[in-house]
């Protein structure tokens, strides 16, 4: 009995054990299996696996690059609902194997390749060795304002961090670390004076930002040319490539400054030999300014022709009347400051200074002719010859108040009144071509003369009469009559002829005073004397 009982118990235990053992051909999730691809269609590949009860189906994209007959290792993940196929995954093996490689790359800080899959908040999802990794904007080296579609772009990154998460692995990657490393290595090899090929990245008013090898650099506007660069965009565009020389570098800050102009010799180093003072040179007018014109002799070397050096004439010069931008002109070097990089040119110095012989030609009293070249409210400038003008004040137009009107271009005759060779000024007069009315008056009249003249104006203090054209005489209220006159306008009118005696001629003040009263008293005295003579004699005879 005992033996029978033991035999029965063993059979029950074996039966129970068999219930928990997987059936032959059953799938255990996570199990690895090897099989040969027997069939492939658009969506799936089918593997013959010896230990499997049926074919193992794998999604076609997971076996990209494999062909029918190739042996493949997969992980078994379960069965289809209808149990027709076992589900397998090659990608899962790749993911596990590549995760190990990724962890090794993380430890060794090695560069790995990835592909940007999509843009997310704060950065990008990048597929690296079959793993999804996060690339933050701050580590992406992609500008925030960049509108380029980077999806699908293959990039190189380093793994910054790998953390376990309940949903898998959290992987952080960076492109910036590669850039920093490359820049550091690049900078270590650089020296001042090295020449690099650069590419224009950005253009500003004061300079150009460039890509220089593995780093970024900056070229200030003053380092683009030995000459003046007014507008950078007239000379450079985004993407332009050219060579530049390192003039400053800070390896700690990875700051790089470059120069284009220093690829060539500073033209000012030989300027004193090429353009000595008093030499006559040819240049191109590069710029007009309110105080003159700049003339460029060669790139980087230019000088100024000041307003005062265009003509020997002292009158104000309008630069645009003499030259325009682009004109090729001859100039004389009159000043050179090599250290200060300044040149001063003259155009008038190319001809003889007319003032050197002006004293002999335009002595005081000389009568000359010229053309009016400038007209002002207070007078006119008359060009006597190129470089020499004479100024005629409006008070010297005429001896009378009704002076003629002059305009630019009129030819006039004048008399030289004064010449100043120090300040290079000539003063002329037109009215002085004729005898002064005052001189005429002095020649024809003296104190005591009685004249008959028409009243030209009446004021509260007296009458005015015209002595000669251009000279008036005044009869004060106290001298208008032997009798008291309360209101002159009641007794006199403009145009009325009056007889008056000249009682004063002041040559210094050019003033003439007359008296009607003295004429009246003289007339009365003469009449009395005549009556006395006539009737007194008669009275005695009687």
C-alpha positions, 0 to 999 in steps of 0.5 A: 500500500505504501508503495502505491501511495508514494507512486500516486503522490509522485504522479500528482507532483509531476502533473502539477509541475507540468501545469506550470512548465511552458508548453513546447513552442510557447512564448516567454516574453523577453526571450531572445531567439534566432531565426532565418527570414523566410518571407518579407512583405510591405509591412512585415518580415517572417522568421523561421525560429526552430524553438517556436511553434509558428513563424515570428513576425517582425515589423519590416522597418525594424529589419531595414537592410536585411534580406530573405535568408539572413539570420536575425536575432530578435526578442519575443514579445508575445503572440498575435490575438489570433495566435497565428504568429509570434511577435518579435522585435529586432529594435528592442535588441538594438535599443538594449545593445545601443543603450550600453554603448551610449552609457559607455559614450557618456562615461568616456564623453565621446561624440555620438551621432543622432537625428532630430525627430521633433521640436518640443517645448524648450528644445528638441527630441533627438534619436541617438542609438535607438534612444530618445534624448532631449536636446535643450535649446540652450545646448542646441547651438540653434539660434532662438530666432532661427526659422529653419526646419531642422527635423530629420537633420543629422547632428553630433552630440555628447551625452550630458546625463542619463537617469533612470525613470519609471518609464525608461531612461532619461537622456540629456544631450548637448551640441554646445559642449562639442562646440566649446571643446572644439573652440578650446582646442582651436584657440589653443593652436592660435597665435596673434598674427595668424591669418584665417579664412572667415565667413560673414555671419552678421553686419552691424554699423560698427563692424562685422561678426564672422565665423573663423574656423571653429570659433567666432570673431569680430572685425571692427569697422576701423580694421576693414580698410586703411581708408574710411569705410562709411557703410559696411554693407557697400563692401560686404554681404552675409556669407562673404568669405575672405582672409583676416589677420588675428590682432587680439585673442583671449584664450580664456574668454575665447575672444577673437579680434581680426583685421583685414587692413593689416594684411597689407602695409599701412600706406601712411608708413611711406607717405612722406616719401611718396607725397612730400610737402610742396609736391603736386599730386593727383587724386579723386574727390572722395567726400564734400563737407561744409568746410572743404573737400577730401581728396583720396590719393590711394586707398587709406590716404586722403587729405583735405582741401579747406575752403580757404585753399580753393581760391586766392579770393577771400569771399566764401566758397561754395565747394560744389561749384569747384568740385564734385565727388568722383572728380580727379583733381590736381592738388599741392601738398601744403601740410603733412602730419605722418604720425597724426595721419593728416594731409592738407592740400591746396588748389589755389597754390597751383597758381601764382598768388595774385596778391603778390603784385596787387600793390603795384596794380591797385594803388589807392586812387586807381580807377579799375573795372570788374564784374560783380560776383557777390551781392550783399544787403550792405554792399557788393564784391567786384572781381578785378581778376581771378583771386582778387575782389574789391568790396564796395559798401552801399554808402559808396554807391552814390553821393545821393540817396537815390543810389543805383541798383546793382546785380551779380554779373553787372560790370562796374567801374570803381576807384580804389580807396584802400588796399590791405595786403595783409588781410588781402582786402581792397575797398573801392568806391563808385561815387568817388569817380565823380567830384564830391557834392561837398567839394562842389559846394566849397568851390562855389559857396562861402559863409556870407553868401546869400542863396535862393533855394527850394525847401526840401523838408520841414521839421519841428526844429527847422527847414531843410534846403538843397544846397547842391545835389547831395548836400542839404543846408538847415535853417533853424527855427530861430533863423527862419524869420525876424519875427517869431514863428509858432508853427513853421508849416503854417508859414512855409511849404515844401518846394517854396523858394526862400532866400537865406544867408550861409552862416556856417560851413562845417567841413569836418561834419559836412554841415551847412547852416543858413539864416532867412532872418539875417537876409530879412534884417539885411534887407530891412537895413538896406531899405532903411539906409536907402530911404535915409539916404534918399529922404534925408538929402531931400529934407536938407534941400527943402 
